[in-house]
Amino acid sequence: MTTETSDAVAVQDLVVTRARRPVLRGLSFRMPVGSVTGLLGPSGCGKTTLIRAIVGVQRIKSGSVTVLGLPSGSAALRARLGYVTQSPSVYDDLTIRQNVRYFGAVYGVSKAAVDRTIRDVGLVEHADRLVDQLSGGQRARASLACALVAEPDLLVLDEPTVGLDPLLRRDLWDHFRGLADAGTTLLVSSHVMDEADRCDRLLLLREGRLLADQPPAELRAVTGADNLEAAFLELVLATERGETVETVTAASEVEV
Ligand SMILES: Nc1ncnc2c1ncn2[C@@H]1O[C@H](COP(=O)(O)OP(=O)(O)OP(=O)(O)O)[C@@H](O)[C@H]1O
């Protein structure tokens, strides 16, 4: 597999061990620019480890991870990459607006951009409240706003919708789609399947291996399952039976 300029991320034969145990066991895939990729799989399968490798904070044993044409972790990527971890990383003793303004100031963004971002994550009414007075879902959205405000080229979101009600989740996914349409590439991890249909491509990870790398509709078609939960289970069972299922579609074959 070669890296193409249309790839925001290209991962080749990636192997990662943690505490001497293999966690990622030889992954290869690509994420086209302007696509939304869902990273799915059971707890402990390696999603966060893969995300860490892409954002450049994970030591890798072998293979390569190329992000926006540069090796992951390159200093030049810092301003081009937004990463929202599972635990919200915002300052408790500042308001939402102060937090977003602070992260925005690092990249020289305007006050209007700060206000727009707060609106995009549905926090206008709470903008001047201290973060330590917010609910879990509000904190998560404040953290998301801090990553969005700099308008990164690649946005990596680790379980961004945990604890959010269905309406907010729908609004956020609409926003993610809008960002992708404008050229941002998104990687969104989750261990729930119901949001996966909003993605252009899905990476299904199990025990450090890719079980599938293709659009949701194709995944349902090749497994004969009518929902992604069932498709995932069918893939697991087929793998255990030693069967081969056609679950990789080259990124270049998929229109985004
Ligand atoms: N700091 C660490 N040191 C050693 N092993 C770790 C460390 N963090 C995670 N692991 C192990 O690496 C494996 C993958 O963990 P990872 O956090 O990547 O999974 P995940 O798919 O993101 O899980 P979850 O959905 O529960 O967040 C697990 O077996 C986990 O126990």
The ligand as an SDF file (V2000), in Angstrom:
LIG
                    3D

 31 33  0  0  0  0  0  0  0  0999 V2000
   -0.9690    2.2790   29.9640 N   0  0  0  0  0  0  0  0  0  0  0  0
   -1.1050    1.0120   29.5980 C   0  0  0  0  0  0  0  0  0  0  0  0
   -0.1470    0.0950   29.8910 N   0  0  0  0  0  0  0  0  0  0  0  0
   -0.2820   -1.1790   29.5200 C   0  0  0  0  0  0  0  0  0  0  0  0
   -1.3190   -1.6770   28.8470 N   0  0  0  0  0  0  0  0  0  0  0  0
   -2.3000   -0.8200   28.5360 C   0  0  0  0  0  0  0  0  0  0  0  0
   -2.2480    0.5630   28.8920 C   0  0  0  0  0  0  0  0  0  0  0  0
   -3.3660    1.1560   28.4270 N   0  0  0  0  0  0  0  0  0  0  0  0
   -4.0840    0.1960   27.8230 C   0  0  0  0  0  0  0  0  0  0  0  0
   -3.4570   -0.9890   27.8750 N   0  0  0  0  0  0  0  0  0  0  0  0
   -3.9340   -2.2630   27.3260 C   0  0  0  0  0  0  0  0  0  0  0  0
   -3.9780   -2.1580   25.9100 O   0  0  0  0  0  0  0  0  0  0  0  0
   -5.1280   -2.8260   25.3910 C   0  0  0  0  0  0  0  0  0  0  0  0
   -5.8970   -1.8620   24.5120 C   0  0  0  0  0  0  0  0  0  0  0  0
   -6.3490   -0.7640   25.3070 O   0  0  0  0  0  0  0  0  0  0  0  0
   -7.0860    0.4900   24.6630 P   0  0  0  0  0  0  0  0  0  0  0  0
   -7.2350    1.5060   25.7530 O   0  0  0  0  0  0  0  0  0  0  0  0
   -6.3700    0.8650   23.4330 O   0  0  0  0  0  0  0  0  0  0  0  0
   -8.5080   -0.1500   24.3070 O   0  0  0  0  0  0  0  0  0  0  0  0
   -9.8850    0.5340   23.8490 P   0  0  0  0  0  0  0  0  0  0  0  0
  -10.3520   -0.2650   22.6720 O   0  0  0  0  0  0  0  0  0  0  0  0
   -9.6850    1.9820   23.6470 O   0  0  0  0  0  0  0  0  0  0  0  0
  -10.8300    0.2650   25.1030 O   0  0  0  0  0  0  0  0  0  0  0  0
  -12.0920    1.0970   25.6950 P   0  0  0  0  0  0  0  0  0  0  0  0
  -13.1990    0.9960   24.6730 O   0  0  0  0  0  0  0  0  0  0  0  0
  -12.4070    0.3500   26.9330 O   0  0  0  0  0  0  0  0  0  0  0  0
  -11.6280    2.4980   25.9400 O   0  0  0  0  0  0  0  0  0  0  0  0
   -5.9210   -3.3220   26.5950 C   0  0  0  0  0  0  0  0  0  0  0  0
   -5.6460   -4.6870   26.7530 O   0  0  0  0  0  0  0  0  0  0  0  0
   -5.3730   -2.5360   27.7480 C   0  0  0  0  0  0  0  0  0  0  0  0
   -5.4060   -3.3070   28.9340 O   0  0  0  0  0  0  0  0  0  0  0  0
  1  2  1  0
  2  3  1  0
  2  7  2  0
  3  4  2  0
  4  5  1  0
  5  6  2  0
  6  7  1  0
  6 10  1  0
  7  8  1  0
  8  9  2  0
  9 10  1  0
 10 11  1  0
 11 12  1  0
 11 30  1  0
 12 13  1  0
 13 14  1  0
 13 28  1  0
 14 15  1  0
 15 16  1  0
 16 17  2  0
 16 18  1  0
 16 19  1  0
 19 20  1  0
 20 21  2  0
 20 22  1  0
 20 23  1  0
 23 24  1  0
 24 25  2  0
 24 26  1  0
 24 27  1  0
 28 29  1  0
 28 30  1  0
 30 31  1  0
M  END
$$$$
